[in-house]
Amino acid sequence: MNSRAEQLKSFERLLDIMDDLREKCPWDKKQTLESLRHLTIEETYELADAILDKNTDEIKNELGDVLLHIVFYAKIGSEQNAFDIGDVANTICDKLIRRHPHIYGDIKVTNAEDVKKNWETIKLQEGKKSVLQGVPKSLPALVKANRIQEKVSGVGFDWKEPYQVWEKVQEELSELHVEIENGNIENIEKEFGDVLFSMINYARFIGVNPENALEKTNKKFANRFQYLEKEATKVGKSLSDMSFEEMDTYWEQAKKIFQ
C-alpha cells in the first residue's frame, strides 16, 4: 500500500494531468459542468456495478473515473473563480467536523443510530427547512423511497419493531387486492406504490438494502435467462419455438448454477 506521502504525490500528479488536459486536449477544453453531469452519473452506476460484483480491480478503476470527475469539476470551478479543489476538500472537512460533535466536540453517543439522529438535527440547525431537503429529486424512485425513510427515521418518525412494518405490508397488500378486484387502474397504481414503499421500509428494518437486493436479483435473473438462451441455441431452437415445459427444464438447471 502507498504511504500518505505517496498518496498525496499521486493526487498532485492527477491535478497536474488535469491542468495539461484542460489546456491541450480539444475534448477536455470544451467540457462544462453541465456537459460532464450525465457522464458522472454513468460513472457512478459503473462503480455501483463493480461494488455489487465484488470486483476490487474494477472498483479501483471506477473510483479513479469518479475522482477524475471531481477534479474536473473543481478545475472548471477554479477557471470561473468560483471554487477550486482545496475549497472542495475544506468544505467537506468542515462539514464532517461540524456533523461529528461526538468526535470533535463533547456530545456523547452510544451507537450508530444516535449518530444518524444527531446528523439530521445538525443539518436542520444549519438552515435546512426540511429533513427531506437533502434527498435529490432526480434519484431513482426505489433509492429515493429508501432515503426518505432513512431521513424521517433520523428525527424519530418511525416504527419501533419490524413486525409493525410487516403488518403494514400486509395491510397495503390487502388494499391493493381490493382495488384490483374493483378494476380502478388509478387506485391500483396508488396502492401498488404503497406496497412497494412499505416493502422498502421493511427491508430497512431487517437490515437489507432494497436497491442492492433488487439489482442482485436482476443480475441473477439475467444470468439464468442467458443460460436458457444458450442451451436453446445448442439444440438448434429459438425460445419462441420451445414449449414452456422445455424452457422450464433449462430454467431449473440455471437455478442450480446461478443462485
TIZA-831360 format. One line per 2 residues: number of its first residue (from 1); their letters; for each residue z negated, y negated, x of N, C-alpha, C. Coordinates in nm, 2 decimals. Layout:
! residues N
NUM) a) Z,Y,X,Z,Y,X,Z,Y,X | ...
This chain:
! residues 259
1) mn) 0.00,0.12,0.08,0.00,0.00,0.00,0.00,-0.13,0.09 | 0.05,-0.23,0.04,0.06,-0.36,0.11,-0.07,-0.43,0.11
3) sr) -0.10,-0.50,0.22,-0.22,-0.58,0.23,-0.20,-0.71,0.14 | -0.31,-0.78,0.12,-0.30,-0.90,0.04,-0.20,-1.00,0.11
5) ae) -0.21,-1.01,0.25,-0.12,-1.10,0.32,0.03,-1.06,0.30 | 0.05,-0.92,0.31,0.19,-0.87,0.29,0.24,-0.90,0.15
7) ql) 0.15,-0.89,0.05,0.18,-0.91,-0.09,0.22,-1.06,-0.11 | 0.15,-1.15,-0.05,0.18,-1.29,-0.06,0.31,-1.32,0.01
9) ks) 0.33,-1.26,0.13,0.46,-1.28,0.20,0.58,-1.23,0.12 | 0.56,-1.12,0.05,0.68,-1.07,-0.03,0.70,-1.16,-0.15
11) fe) 0.60,-1.22,-0.20,0.62,-1.32,-0.31,0.69,-1.44,-0.26 | 0.65,-1.49,-0.14,0.71,-1.61,-0.09,0.86,-1.58,-0.06
13) rl) 0.89,-1.45,-0.02,1.03,-1.41,0.00,1.11,-1.42,-0.12 | 1.05,-1.38,-0.24,1.11,-1.39,-0.37,1.14,-1.53,-0.40
15) ld) 1.05,-1.62,-0.38,1.07,-1.76,-0.41,1.18,-1.82,-0.32 | 1.19,-1.78,-0.20,1.30,-1.83,-0.11,1.43,-1.78,-0.16
17) im) 1.44,-1.65,-0.20,1.56,-1.60,-0.25,1.60,-1.67,-0.38 | 1.51,-1.70,-0.47,1.54,-1.77,-0.59,1.59,-1.91,-0.56
19) dd) 1.54,-1.97,-0.46,1.60,-2.10,-0.42,1.74,-2.09,-0.37 | 1.77,-1.99,-0.30,1.91,-1.96,-0.25,2.00,-1.94,-0.37
21) lr) 1.96,-1.85,-0.46,2.04,-1.81,-0.57,2.07,-1.93,-0.66 | 1.97,-2.01,-0.68,1.99,-2.13,-0.77,2.08,-2.23,-0.71
23) ek) 2.09,-2.23,-0.58,2.17,-2.33,-0.50,2.31,-2.28,-0.48 | 2.33,-2.15,-0.46,2.46,-2.10,-0.41,2.53,-2.00,-0.51
25) cp) 2.46,-1.94,-0.60,2.53,-1.84,-0.69,2.58,-1.91,-0.82 | 2.71,-1.90,-0.85,2.76,-1.97,-0.97,2.69,-1.92,-1.10
27) wd) 2.66,-1.79,-1.11,2.59,-1.74,-1.23,2.45,-1.80,-1.24 | 2.38,-1.79,-1.13,2.24,-1.83,-1.13,2.23,-1.98,-1.16
29) kk) 2.32,-2.06,-1.10,2.32,-2.20,-1.11,2.33,-2.25,-1.26 | 2.41,-2.17,-1.34,2.43,-2.22,-1.48,2.33,-2.18,-1.58
31) qt) 2.23,-2.10,-1.54,2.13,-2.05,-1.63,2.03,-2.15,-1.67 | 1.99,-2.14,-1.80,1.89,-2.23,-1.86,1.77,-2.15,-1.91
33) le) 1.67,-2.22,-1.95,1.56,-2.15,-2.02,1.60,-2.07,-2.14 | 1.69,-2.13,-2.21,1.74,-2.06,-2.34,1.84,-1.95,-2.30
35) sl) 1.92,-1.96,-2.20,2.01,-1.85,-2.17,1.94,-1.73,-2.12 | 1.83,-1.75,-2.06,1.76,-1.63,-2.00,1.67,-1.56,-2.10
37) rh) 1.65,-1.63,-2.22,1.55,-1.57,-2.31,1.58,-1.43,-2.36 | 1.70,-1.41,-2.40,1.74,-1.27,-2.46,1.74,-1.17,-2.34
39) lt) 1.77,-1.21,-2.22,1.77,-1.12,-2.11,1.62,-1.08,-2.08 | 1.53,-1.18,-2.09,1.39,-1.15,-2.06,1.34,-1.05,-2.17
41) ie) 1.38,-1.06,-2.29,1.33,-0.97,-2.40,1.39,-0.83,-2.36 | 1.51,-0.82,-2.32,1.57,-0.69,-2.29,1.50,-0.63,-2.17
43) et) 1.46,-0.71,-2.07,1.39,-0.65,-1.95,1.25,-0.60,-1.99 | 1.19,-0.67,-2.09,1.06,-0.63,-2.13,1.06,-0.50,-2.20
45) ye) 1.17,-0.48,-2.28,1.18,-0.35,-2.35,1.21,-0.24,-2.25 | 1.29,-0.27,-2.15,1.32,-0.17,-2.04,1.19,-0.13,-1.97
47) la) 1.10,-0.23,-1.95,0.97,-0.20,-1.89,0.89,-0.11,-1.98 | 0.89,-0.14,-2.11,0.82,-0.06,-2.20,0.86,0.08,-2.21
49) da) 1.00,0.10,-2.20,1.05,0.24,-2.20,1.00,0.31,-2.07 | 1.01,0.25,-1.96,0.96,0.31,-1.83,0.82,0.35,-1.84
51) il) 0.73,0.27,-1.90,0.59,0.30,-1.92,0.57,0.42,-2.00 | 0.64,0.43,-2.12,0.63,0.55,-2.20,0.68,0.67,-2.14
53) dk) 0.78,0.66,-2.05,0.84,0.77,-1.98,0.75,0.81,-1.86 | 0.65,0.73,-1.83,0.56,0.75,-1.71,0.64,0.77,-1.58
55) nt) 0.74,0.69,-1.57,0.83,0.69,-1.45,0.79,0.57,-1.36 | 0.70,0.60,-1.26,0.65,0.49,-1.18,0.75,0.42,-1.10
57) de) 0.86,0.49,-1.06,0.96,0.42,-0.98,1.03,0.32,-1.07 | 1.06,0.36,-1.20,1.13,0.27,-1.29,1.03,0.15,-1.33
59) ik) 0.90,0.18,-1.35,0.81,0.08,-1.38,0.81,-0.03,-1.27 | 0.81,0.02,-1.15,0.81,-0.08,-1.03,0.94,-0.16,-1.04
61) ne) 1.05,-0.10,-1.07,1.18,-0.17,-1.07,1.18,-0.27,-1.19 | 1.14,-0.23,-1.30,1.14,-0.32,-1.42,1.04,-0.43,-1.41
63) lg) 0.92,-0.40,-1.34,0.83,-0.51,-1.32,0.89,-0.62,-1.23 | 0.97,-0.57,-1.13,1.04,-0.66,-1.05,1.14,-0.75,-1.12
65) dv) 1.21,-0.69,-1.22,1.30,-0.77,-1.30,1.23,-0.87,-1.39 | 1.11,-0.83,-1.44,1.03,-0.93,-1.52,0.98,-1.04,-1.43
67) ll) 0.93,-1.00,-1.31,0.88,-1.10,-1.22,0.99,-1.20,-1.18 | 1.11,-1.15,-1.16,1.22,-1.24,-1.13,1.24,-1.34,-1.24
69) hi) 1.23,-1.30,-1.36,1.25,-1.39,-1.47,1.14,-1.50,-1.47 | 1.02,-1.46,-1.44,0.91,-1.56,-1.44,0.94,-1.66,-1.33
71) vf) 0.98,-1.61,-1.22,1.01,-1.70,-1.11,1.13,-1.79,-1.14 | 1.23,-1.73,-1.21,1.35,-1.81,-1.25,1.31,-1.92,-1.35
73) ya) 1.23,-1.89,-1.45,1.18,-2.00,-1.54,1.11,-2.11,-1.47 | 1.02,-2.07,-1.37,0.94,-2.17,-1.30,1.04,-2.25,-1.21
75) ki) 1.14,-2.20,-1.16,1.23,-2.27,-1.07,1.30,-2.38,-1.16 | 1.35,-2.34,-1.28,1.41,-2.43,-1.37,1.32,-2.54,-1.41
77) gs) 1.19,-2.50,-1.44,1.09,-2.60,-1.47,1.07,-2.70,-1.37 | 1.07,-2.65,-1.24,1.05,-2.75,-1.13,1.17,-2.84,-1.11
79) eq) 1.29,-2.80,-1.14,1.40,-2.88,-1.14,1.40,-2.99,-1.24 | 1.33,-2.96,-1.35,1.31,-3.06,-1.46,1.19,-3.14,-1.45
81) na) 1.12,-3.12,-1.34,0.99,-3.19,-1.31,0.89,-3.17,-1.42 | 0.90,-3.04,-1.48,0.80,-3.01,-1.59,0.69,-2.92,-1.54
83) fd) 0.72,-2.82,-1.46,0.62,-2.73,-1.40,0.68,-2.65,-1.29 | 0.60,-2.59,-1.20,0.65,-2.50,-1.10,0.57,-2.38,-1.10
85) ig) 0.60,-2.28,-1.01,0.53,-2.15,-1.02,0.38,-2.17,-0.99 | 0.34,-2.27,-0.91,0.20,-2.30,-0.89,0.13,-2.34,-1.01
87) dv) 0.20,-2.42,-1.09,0.14,-2.46,-1.22,0.12,-2.34,-1.32 | 0.22,-2.25,-1.31,0.21,-2.13,-1.40,0.09,-2.05,-1.36
89) an) 0.08,-2.03,-1.23,-0.03,-1.94,-1.18,-0.17,-2.01,-1.21 | -0.18,-2.14,-1.18,-0.30,-2.21,-1.20,-0.34,-2.21,-1.35
91) ti) -0.24,-2.23,-1.44,-0.27,-2.23,-1.58,-0.33,-2.10,-1.63 | -0.27,-1.99,-1.58,-0.33,-1.86,-1.63,-0.46,-1.83,-1.56
93) cd) -0.48,-1.88,-1.44,-0.61,-1.86,-1.37,-0.72,-1.94,-1.45 | -0.69,-2.06,-1.48,-0.78,-2.14,-1.55,-0.82,-2.08,-1.69
95) kl) -0.71,-2.03,-1.76,-0.74,-1.97,-1.89,-0.82,-1.84,-1.88 | -0.80,-1.76,-1.77,-0.87,-1.64,-1.76,-1.02,-1.67,-1.73
97) ir) -1.05,-1.77,-1.65,-1.18,-1.81,-1.61,-1.25,-1.86,-1.74 | -1.18,-1.94,-1.82,-1.24,-2.00,-1.94,-1.27,-1.90,-2.04
99) rh) -1.18,-1.80,-2.05,-1.20,-1.69,-2.16,-1.28,-1.57,-2.11 | -1.33,-1.58,-1.99,-1.42,-1.47,-1.95,-1.56,-1.53,-1.90
101) ph) -1.63,-1.59,-1.99,-1.76,-1.65,-1.96,-1.86,-1.55,-1.92 | -1.84,-1.42,-1.96,-1.93,-1.32,-1.92,-1.91,-1.28,-1.77
103) iy) -1.80,-1.33,-1.71,-1.78,-1.31,-1.56,-1.81,-1.43,-1.49 | -1.76,-1.55,-1.54,-1.77,-1.67,-1.47,-1.87,-1.77,-1.53
105) gd) -1.94,-1.72,-1.63,-2.05,-1.81,-1.69,-2.17,-1.72,-1.72 | -2.25,-1.76,-1.82,-2.38,-1.70,-1.84,-2.38,-1.62,-1.98
107) ik) -2.26,-1.60,-2.03,-2.25,-1.52,-2.16,-2.27,-1.37,-2.13 | -2.35,-1.30,-2.21,-2.38,-1.16,-2.20,-2.29,-1.08,-2.30
109) vt) -2.23,-0.97,-2.25,-2.16,-0.88,-2.34,-2.20,-0.74,-2.31 | -2.19,-0.65,-2.40,-2.23,-0.51,-2.38,-2.11,-0.41,-2.38
111) na) -1.99,-0.46,-2.44,-1.88,-0.37,-2.45,-1.75,-0.45,-2.46 | -1.64,-0.38,-2.47,-1.51,-0.44,-2.48,-1.49,-0.52,-2.61
113) ed) -1.55,-0.47,-2.72,-1.54,-0.53,-2.85,-1.60,-0.67,-2.84 | -1.72,-0.68,-2.77,-1.78,-0.82,-2.76,-1.69,-0.91,-2.69
115) vk) -1.62,-0.86,-2.58,-1.52,-0.95,-2.51,-1.41,-1.00,-2.60 | -1.36,-0.91,-2.69,-1.25,-0.95,-2.78,-1.29,-1.05,-2.88
117) kn) -1.42,-1.04,-2.93,-1.47,-1.13,-3.02,-1.49,-1.27,-2.96 | -1.54,-1.27,-2.83,-1.56,-1.40,-2.76,-1.42,-1.46,-2.74
119) we) -1.32,-1.38,-2.71,-1.19,-1.43,-2.68,-1.13,-1.51,-2.79 | -1.15,-1.45,-2.91,-1.09,-1.52,-3.03,-1.17,-1.65,-3.06
121) ti) -1.30,-1.64,-3.04,-1.39,-1.76,-3.07,-1.35,-1.87,-2.97 | -1.33,-1.84,-2.85,-1.30,-1.94,-2.74,-1.16,-2.00,-2.77
123) kl) -1.07,-1.92,-2.82,-0.93,-1.97,-2.85,-0.94,-2.07,-2.96 | -1.03,-2.05,-3.06,-1.04,-2.15,-3.17,-1.11,-2.27,-3.12
125) qe) -1.20,-2.26,-3.02,-1.26,-2.38,-2.96,-1.16,-2.46,-2.88 | -1.06,-2.39,-2.83,-0.95,-2.46,-2.75,-0.85,-2.54,-2.84
127) gk) -0.87,-2.53,-2.97,-0.78,-2.61,-3.05,-0.69,-2.53,-3.15 | -0.70,-2.39,-3.13,-0.62,-2.31,-3.23,-0.67,-2.33,-3.37
129) ks) -0.58,-2.35,-3.46,-0.62,-2.38,-3.60,-0.64,-2.24,-3.68 | -0.59,-2.14,-3.63,-0.60,-2.01,-3.69,-0.60,-1.90,-3.58
131) vl) -0.68,-1.79,-3.61,-0.68,-1.68,-3.52,-0.54,-1.61,-3.51 | -0.46,-1.64,-3.61,-0.32,-1.58,-3.61,-0.22,-1.66,-3.55
133) qg) -0.26,-1.78,-3.50,-0.16,-1.87,-3.44,-0.10,-1.81,-3.31 | -0.17,-1.72,-3.25,-0.11,-1.66,-3.12,-0.02,-1.54,-3.14
135) vp) 0.01,-1.51,-3.27,0.10,-1.39,-3.30,0.24,-1.45,-3.31 | 0.33,-1.41,-3.21,0.46,-1.46,-3.22,0.54,-1.42,-3.34
137) ks) 0.61,-1.52,-3.40,0.68,-1.49,-3.53,0.79,-1.39,-3.51 | 0.85,-1.39,-3.38,0.96,-1.30,-3.36,0.93,-1.16,-3.32
139) lp) 0.80,-1.12,-3.32,0.76,-0.99,-3.29,0.82,-0.89,-3.39 | 0.85,-0.77,-3.35,0.89,-0.67,-3.45,0.78,-0.64,-3.54
141) al) 0.81,-0.61,-3.67,0.71,-0.61,-3.77,0.60,-0.51,-3.75 | 0.63,-0.40,-3.69,0.52,-0.30,-3.66,0.42,-0.35,-3.56
143) vk) 0.48,-0.41,-3.45,0.39,-0.47,-3.35,0.31,-0.59,-3.40 | 0.38,-0.67,-3.48,0.31,-0.79,-3.54,0.20,-0.74,-3.63
145) an) 0.22,-0.64,-3.71,0.11,-0.59,-3.80,-0.01,-0.55,-3.72 | 0.01,-0.48,-3.61,-0.10,-0.44,-3.52,-0.17,-0.55,-3.46
147) ri) -0.10,-0.65,-3.42,-0.16,-0.77,-3.35,-0.24,-0.85,-3.46 | -0.18,-0.87,-3.58,-0.25,-0.94,-3.68,-0.39,-0.87,-3.71
149) qe) -0.39,-0.74,-3.72,-0.51,-0.67,-3.75,-0.61,-0.68,-3.63 | -0.56,-0.67,-3.51,-0.65,-0.69,-3.39,-0.71,-0.83,-3.39
151) kv) -0.63,-0.93,-3.43,-0.68,-1.07,-3.43,-0.79,-1.09,-3.53 | -0.77,-1.05,-3.65,-0.87,-1.07,-3.75,-0.99,-0.99,-3.73
153) sg) -0.98,-0.87,-3.67,-1.09,-0.79,-3.63,-1.18,-0.86,-3.53 | -1.11,-0.94,-3.44,-1.19,-1.01,-3.34,-1.29,-1.11,-3.39
155) vg) -1.27,-1.16,-3.52,-1.36,-1.25,-3.58,-1.44,-1.18,-3.69 | -1.44,-1.05,-3.69,-1.53,-0.98,-3.78,-1.47,-0.94,-3.92
157) fd) -1.34,-0.97,-3.94,-1.28,-0.94,-4.07,-1.22,-0.80,-4.05 | -1.30,-0.70,-4.08,-1.25,-0.56,-4.06,-1.34,-0.46,-4.13
159) wk) -1.28,-0.34,-4.15,-1.36,-0.23,-4.20,-1.46,-0.19,-4.09 | -1.56,-0.11,-4.14,-1.67,-0.07,-4.05,-1.64,0.07,-3.99
161) ep) -1.59,0.16,-4.08,-1.57,0.30,-4.04,-1.43,0.35,-4.07 | -1.38,0.44,-3.99,-1.24,0.49,-4.01,-1.22,0.55,-4.15
163) yq) -1.32,0.62,-4.21,-1.30,0.68,-4.34,-1.27,0.58,-4.44 | -1.32,0.45,-4.43,-1.29,0.35,-4.52,-1.14,0.31,-4.52
165) vw) -1.09,0.31,-4.40,-0.95,0.27,-4.38,-0.86,0.39,-4.44 | -0.90,0.51,-4.41,-0.82,0.62,-4.47,-0.82,0.62,-4.62
167) ek) -0.94,0.59,-4.68,-0.94,0.57,-4.83,-0.84,0.47,-4.87 | -0.83,0.36,-4.79,-0.73,0.25,-4.83,-0.59,0.31,-4.82
169) vq) -0.56,0.39,-4.72,-0.43,0.45,-4.71,-0.40,0.53,-4.83 | -0.50,0.61,-4.87,-0.48,0.70,-4.99,-0.45,0.61,-5.12
171) ee) -0.53,0.50,-5.13,-0.51,0.41,-5.24,-0.37,0.35,-5.24 | -0.32,0.31,-5.12,-0.19,0.25,-5.12,-0.08,0.35,-5.15
173) ls) -0.10,0.47,-5.10,0.00,0.58,-5.13,0.00,0.61,-5.28 | -0.11,0.60,-5.35,-0.11,0.62,-5.49,-0.04,0.51,-5.57
175) el) -0.06,0.39,-5.52,0.01,0.27,-5.58,0.16,0.28,-5.56 | 0.20,0.33,-5.44,0.34,0.35,-5.41,0.40,0.45,-5.50
177) hv) 0.33,0.56,-5.52,0.38,0.67,-5.61,0.40,0.61,-5.75 | 0.30,0.53,-5.80,0.32,0.48,-5.94,0.44,0.39,-5.95
179) ei) 0.47,0.31,-5.85,0.59,0.22,-5.85,0.72,0.30,-5.84 | 0.71,0.41,-5.77,0.83,0.50,-5.76,0.86,0.56,-5.89
181) en) 0.75,0.60,-5.96,0.77,0.65,-6.10,0.82,0.55,-6.19 | 0.78,0.42,-6.17,0.83,0.31,-6.26,0.97,0.27,-6.23
183) gn) 1.01,0.30,-6.10,1.15,0.27,-6.06,1.18,0.12,-6.03 | 1.08,0.04,-6.01,1.10,-0.10,-5.98,1.11,-0.12,-5.83
185) ie) 1.23,-0.14,-5.78,1.26,-0.14,-5.64,1.19,-0.25,-5.56 | 1.17,-0.36,-5.63,1.10,-0.47,-5.56,0.95,-0.43,-5.54
187) ni) 0.89,-0.38,-5.64,0.75,-0.33,-5.63,0.74,-0.21,-5.53 | 0.84,-0.13,-5.53,0.83,-0.01,-5.44,0.83,-0.06,-5.30
189) ek) 0.92,-0.16,-5.27,0.92,-0.22,-5.13,0.79,-0.28,-5.09 | 0.72,-0.35,-5.19,0.59,-0.41,-5.16,0.49,-0.31,-5.13
191) ef) 0.48,-0.20,-5.21,0.38,-0.10,-5.19,0.41,-0.02,-5.07 | 0.54,0.00,-5.04,0.57,0.07,-4.91,0.52,-0.01,-4.79
193) gd) 0.54,-0.14,-4.80,0.49,-0.22,-4.69,0.34,-0.21,-4.68 | 0.27,-0.20,-4.79,0.12,-0.19,-4.79,0.08,-0.06,-4.73
195) vl) 0.16,0.05,-4.76,0.13,0.18,-4.70,0.14,0.17,-4.54 | 0.25,0.11,-4.50,0.27,0.10,-4.35,0.16,0.02,-4.29
197) fs) 0.13,-0.09,-4.35,0.02,-0.18,-4.30,-0.11,-0.11,-4.29 | -0.14,-0.03,-4.39,-0.27,0.04,-4.39,-0.27,0.15,-4.29
199) mi) -0.15,0.22,-4.27,-0.14,0.33,-4.17,-0.16,0.27,-4.03 | -0.10,0.15,-4.00,-0.11,0.09,-3.87,-0.26,0.05,-3.85
201) ny) -0.32,0.01,-3.95,-0.47,-0.03,-3.94,-0.55,0.10,-3.91 | -0.51,0.21,-3.97,-0.58,0.34,-3.95,-0.56,0.38,-3.80
203) ar) -0.44,0.36,-3.76,-0.41,0.40,-3.62,-0.50,0.33,-3.52 | -0.53,0.20,-3.55,-0.61,0.13,-3.46,-0.76,0.18,-3.46
205) fi) -0.80,0.23,-3.58,-0.94,0.28,-3.59,-0.95,0.42,-3.52 | -0.84,0.49,-3.51,-0.86,0.62,-3.44,-0.81,0.62,-3.30
207) gv) -0.79,0.50,-3.25,-0.75,0.48,-3.11,-0.61,0.51,-3.07 | -0.52,0.49,-3.17,-0.37,0.52,-3.14,-0.29,0.39,-3.15
209) np) -0.21,0.37,-3.05,-0.12,0.25,-3.06,0.00,0.29,-3.14 | 0.02,0.23,-3.26,0.12,0.28,-3.35,0.26,0.26,-3.30
211) en) 0.29,0.16,-3.22,0.42,0.13,-3.16,0.45,0.25,-3.06 | 0.36,0.28,-2.98,0.38,0.38,-2.88,0.40,0.52,-2.95
213) al) 0.31,0.54,-3.05,0.32,0.67,-3.12,0.46,0.69,-3.19 | 0.51,0.58,-3.25,0.64,0.59,-3.32,0.75,0.61,-3.22
215) ek) 0.74,0.53,-3.11,0.85,0.54,-3.01,0.85,0.68,-2.95 | 0.74,0.74,-2.92,0.73,0.87,-2.87,0.80,0.97,-2.97
217) tn) 0.77,0.95,-3.10,0.83,1.04,-3.20,0.98,1.02,-3.20 | 1.03,0.89,-3.19,1.17,0.86,-3.18,1.24,0.94,-3.07
219) kk) 1.17,0.93,-2.95,1.23,1.00,-2.83,1.23,1.15,-2.86 | 1.12,1.20,-2.91,1.12,1.35,-2.94,1.23,1.39,-3.03
221) fa) 1.24,1.32,-3.14,1.35,1.35,-3.24,1.48,1.34,-3.18 | 1.51,1.24,-3.10,1.64,1.22,-3.04,1.67,1.34,-2.94
223) nr) 1.57,1.38,-2.86,1.59,1.49,-2.77,1.62,1.62,-2.85 | 1.55,1.64,-2.95,1.57,1.76,-3.03,1.71,1.76,-3.10
225) fq) 1.75,1.64,-3.15,1.88,1.63,-3.22,1.99,1.65,-3.12 | 1.98,1.59,-3.00,2.08,1.61,-2.90,2.09,1.75,-2.85
227) yl) 1.98,1.82,-2.85,1.98,1.97,-2.82,2.06,2.04,-2.92 | 2.04,2.00,-3.05,2.12,2.06,-3.16,2.27,2.04,-3.15
229) ek) 2.30,1.92,-3.11,2.44,1.88,-3.09,2.51,1.97,-2.98 | 2.43,1.98,-2.87,2.48,2.06,-2.75,2.50,2.20,-2.79
231) ea) 2.41,2.26,-2.86,2.42,2.40,-2.90,2.53,2.42,-3.00 | 2.55,2.33,-3.08,2.67,2.34,-3.18,2.80,2.34,-3.10
233) tk) 2.81,2.25,-3.00,2.93,2.24,-2.92,2.95,2.37,-2.84 | 2.85,2.44,-2.80,2.86,2.56,-2.72,2.93,2.67,-2.81
235) vg) 2.90,2.67,-2.94,2.96,2.77,-3.03,3.09,2.72,-3.09 | 3.14,2.61,-3.05,3.26,2.55,-3.09,3.26,2.49,-3.23
237) ks) 3.14,2.44,-3.27,3.13,2.38,-3.41,3.08,2.24,-3.40 | 3.12,2.16,-3.50,3.06,2.03,-3.52,2.94,2.05,-3.62
239) ls) 2.85,1.95,-3.62,2.73,1.96,-3.71,2.78,1.97,-3.85 | 2.88,1.89,-3.88,2.93,1.88,-4.02,2.99,2.02,-4.07
241) dm) 3.02,2.11,-3.97,3.07,2.24,-4.01,2.96,2.34,-4.02 | 2.84,2.31,-3.98,2.73,2.40,-3.98,2.65,2.39,-4.11
243) sf) 2.60,2.51,-4.15,2.51,2.51,-4.27,2.37,2.45,-4.22 | 2.29,2.41,-4.32,2.16,2.36,-4.29,2.08,2.47,-4.22
245) ee) 2.10,2.60,-4.27,2.02,2.71,-4.21,2.06,2.73,-4.06 | 2.19,2.71,-4.03,2.23,2.73,-3.89,2.17,2.62,-3.80
247) md) 2.18,2.49,-3.85,2.12,2.38,-3.78,1.97,2.40,-3.76 | 1.90,2.45,-3.87,1.76,2.47,-3.86,1.71,2.57,-3.75
249) ty) 1.80,2.67,-3.73,1.77,2.77,-3.63,1.76,2.70,-3.49 | 1.86,2.62,-3.46,1.86,2.54,-3.33,1.75,2.44,-3.33
251) we) 1.72,2.38,-3.45,1.61,2.28,-3.45,1.48,2.35,-3.41 | 1.46,2.47,-3.46,1.33,2.54,-3.43,1.32,2.57,-3.28
253) qa) 1.44,2.60,-3.22,1.44,2.62,-3.08,1.41,2.49,-3.00 | 1.47,2.38,-3.05,1.45,2.25,-2.99,1.30,2.21,-3.00
255) kk) 1.23,2.24,-3.11,1.09,2.20,-3.12,1.00,2.27,-3.02 | 1.04,2.39,-2.97,0.97,2.46,-2.87,0.99,2.40,-2.73
257) if) 1.11,2.34,-2.72,1.14,2.28,-2.59,1.09,2.14,-2.58 | 1.11,2.06,-2.68,1.07,1.92,-2.68,0.95,1.90,-2.78
259) q) 0.83,1.89,-2.72,0.71,1.89,-2.80,0.64,1.75,-2.79
